[in-house]
Amino acid sequence: MYRTTQWGPITQNTTWSGTHVLLGDVLVMPGVTLTLAAGTRIVMAGSKSNWDSLHIQDGLCDFLVQGTLDANGGTAPGDSIVMTSGQAVPAAGDWGGIFVDEHASALLVGVLSEYAYNGFLSHGSPSFINCGARFCTNDGFKLENNGHPVVSGCDAQACYIGLHVLQGNSATGVPAAAVTQSRFHENSLDGVNATDTGVTLLLSGCLIDNNQQDGLVMNGLSATVSDCTITGNAVYGVEGLNALGVLTFGVPGHPNKVYGNA
């Protein structure tokens, strides 16, 4: 299926496959499910949005989920469902990004978001499995506000910050974000940056490498970091720890490896 005029609210359960060209913001309405089949390609045409009513990134195509998004991609990072720029010469910031709202439901498997402002932005509790974000102006994965998102087997590269976690909610005792077996590399600032006294972060089995400033930055949060390798970062491997939160850096039998940072 090939669409050249897709924009605006999606008001009934819908399945997309093939290639869709978006000419403006798309909103998956509450109570509605959008299913993306394996191999779906979503292209953001033009630098300005025809229907620019969501005000996430003004003037750009934004993809907002307030209902349910079921993206059935492949098992390798980002290889099956692609959301990308439609520019002849694509560049970071050509479109806004994928935004999962606070009360939305979203399972994204094998989704690649590239050339966006933010690759994936969450205010809720989505699951990102084997997803990729690259060439983003701001963050690859940005997890903020209430919710308990899961990031597993994902990859963020050539963004500003690979993974940005902030303004979490630890009231239930469940980590505000659980991030496992993922890689954050070659970003222009930090690989992982987690900041805010409300954040509780579980970071396990991740590779954080070759970022242009710091590998892992943590300020004022509670976190458990285990089985992570932090290497090749240009300034600090781990930076910004303070007394505002409780940090467990390595657990018995699951140490971290921090080496080769400037």
C-alpha angles and dihedrals in degrees: 000000000000122000126187100171104046116140140113132048123345103217104176136042107284140176121209126199135160117022126336123186113206118207096182146357118323122209123192100207124225111275092022127108124212113193120197113202122217111279095027113150120199115194123193106217120206131002095262129059121239091206104034101166101122096072095208094123106359115224094018135090110264127191109210125184118199094150124036130316118193109183110183103194133151135283100255117078109282098334102128111038117040128190109187150147121285094207119121088233104029121211139176112282097028089131137013108249145239111305122192109196126221099265098032126111118224137170113181118184122178097354121154118202114189139171092015131131090241116008095210124002119188132189092164142037108291125154118231110194122180091344128151136209123188142159094021124156093222127006131354093208117011114186115184144151122019122341142078108252123185123216114186132166091356134144131210122183140160094017128117094255120007097209121011117185121181145144096026131169117236096171095110094049091242116119112265086224132014112198119180140168093358135133128224113185148150093017118153095237121010135351094217126007120181119176136165136072090246095061124102112183133189110197116177138163095359131147113219109182149153097007117158095238124008132356100211124010119185125176127173099342141112113244144165112208118183141157091011126143115211113184146142096024116151101230118010132358092208121011143164103036114161141166098263095091142028115259126194106187106187126350128221109293093006108077126170123238115223115175145128096036120137 
